[in-house]
Amino acid sequence: MRLQKRKFGAFGSVWLTGIKTFSGGPIRPHVTLAHGLELDLDLEPFVKALEERLALQSTFDLTFTGLSLFDPDILYLTTRMTEALWTLHRPVAALVEKQGGDSSLYYRPDFWTPHCTLAINLTPAVMLEAVRVCQSVSLPVTASVTRIGIIEPSERELLALPLKVR
């Protein structure tokens, strides 16, 4: 899920200023709804089902309230589960499993912790720099969820589906 840049300030600059990850480059801030389509699958049935589901989904806002870490190398913004996010996440996770993707336990509906990933695979020194950059922004910060995308692990976007403007 891509977030429209709005009031993202230094959080966006973690991406824009080029803080590099071990995987080669910066990532765009994003919220992952499901993970597991890395298999060599025919995406056509998945995309068709996703398009049908998203025809009813309006854009919505998410408010991020804190900066935190997963493991020692993933920097992210915290958010609370909202009705709009929950309503979107459950069917997407079900579609991943139905199409044969083995969604990670962390992305299954009863275990998922919604968050906005800012940077991954950071060395300790780069993590400190990324946190320093992000500390210049006052929280909370709000972003609009405007589209759903399918991306490869390399961050190459395969598909982007816009949400209905409310």
N, C-alpha and C positions, 0 to 999 in steps of 0.2 A: 504494500500500500504506500503510495507516494503522498507526501504532504506538500501542500502548496506553501511556498515560502512566504510567511507573513509573520513579522515580529520575531524572526528567528535569530537575528543579530549574530553574536559570536558562535552560536551553535551551528549556523550555516557556514560560518567561516572556518570551522574545523574541517569542513569539506572544501570550501572555496580556497582556503590558503594552502591547501595541499599537504596537510599532515598525512604522511604516508603510512600504509599498513604493510605487514609482511607480504600480503598478497599482491603488492605492486602499486597500489595507488589509493587515493581517498575514496570513500563511499559516499553516496548521497544519504542524508538522513531519511530513515524509512521505518515503518512499522511492519513487521513480518506477521502475516495472518496464519500462514501454514508453510511447512518446509517438507520437502520430500519428493518433489517432481524432478529430481536429478537423474532419474532412470531414463532410459531411452523409450519414452512413451509417445504414443500418438496423442498430441495435445488437442486435436480437433474436437473430440467429444467433451473434453474438459472445458475448453473455451466456449463451446456452445452452451453448456450448462451454466457456466459462469455468467455469460451474457444474459441468459434468461433470468438468473437471480439478480443481477445488477440492474436490470430494467426497472426494478422497484426501489432501488436504493438511492436515497438522496445524499448529497454532500452533507458533512457534519463536522463540527469542531471537536478537537481534543485539546485539553489543557495539560501541560506538562509542568510538574511541580517540583521536581528534584533531579539532581545529577547523581549517577551511581555507576557501579561497575559489576559486570558478571565475570567470574573467574578473575584473573589478573589483567586481562588484555582486551576487554570489551567495554566501551564507554557508552552510556545510554541515558536518556531522559525517562523519568518515571511518569506514569499517568494512571488514572483510576479507570476501572472498567465502567463503561457507560452502556446504556441500553442500545444505542446505535452501534457501538463497537461489538457488543455481544451478539446482536442480531446479524451482523455481517460475518463475524468470525465463525460461528457454528456451522453454517452451510458451506463455507469455503473449506473448512477442515474436513467436513464430510465428503465434499467433492474430491479432495485429494485422496482420501482413503478409497473411495469408490472407483477411482481411475487407476488404482494399483500403486499409488505413491505411498510409501511407508512414512507417514508423518512422524516426526520426532515426538517423543513423549512430552517435551516441553511446549509443543504447539497444540496439543490436544485440548479440547475445550475445558476439561476439569483441572488442567495443570497450567494452562497458558497464563503468563504474566505479560500483559501488554506493555510495550515500551517502545521508544524511538531510538533505534541504534544510530549512534553518531560516528563511531569508529570501531574497527575490529582488528585483532592481531597486532596490537601495539606493543612495542618494547616498553620496559619500565620508564625509560627516559622520555620517550615520545608520549606516553600516557600522562606523565607529569605536565608536559607542555600543553597537551590537549585540555587537561583539567584547568590549567591556568588560563587558557584562552576562554573557556566556557564560564569561568567565575566572573567574568566581566558583565554577564547578563543577569538582570534581575528576574527572578522567578516569581510567579508562574508566567509561562509563555503559552500562547494559544496558536494552533495551526489548523487550517482547514483540510480535511480529507477530501480530495477531489477526484481521485482515480485509483483504480486497482491495476497493478501490473504483475506480469510474470517475468522474473529475471533469472538469469543464470548466476551461479556462484561468482562469476567474474564481474558481475554487475551489469552485464549486457542485457538490456531490456528487450524481451521477445515480443511483448504485447502490453499495451496500456488501454484500459477501458475506462472512459470517463463516467463518473457518477452523475445522476440527475441533479441539476441545479435546483435547490429548494426555493 
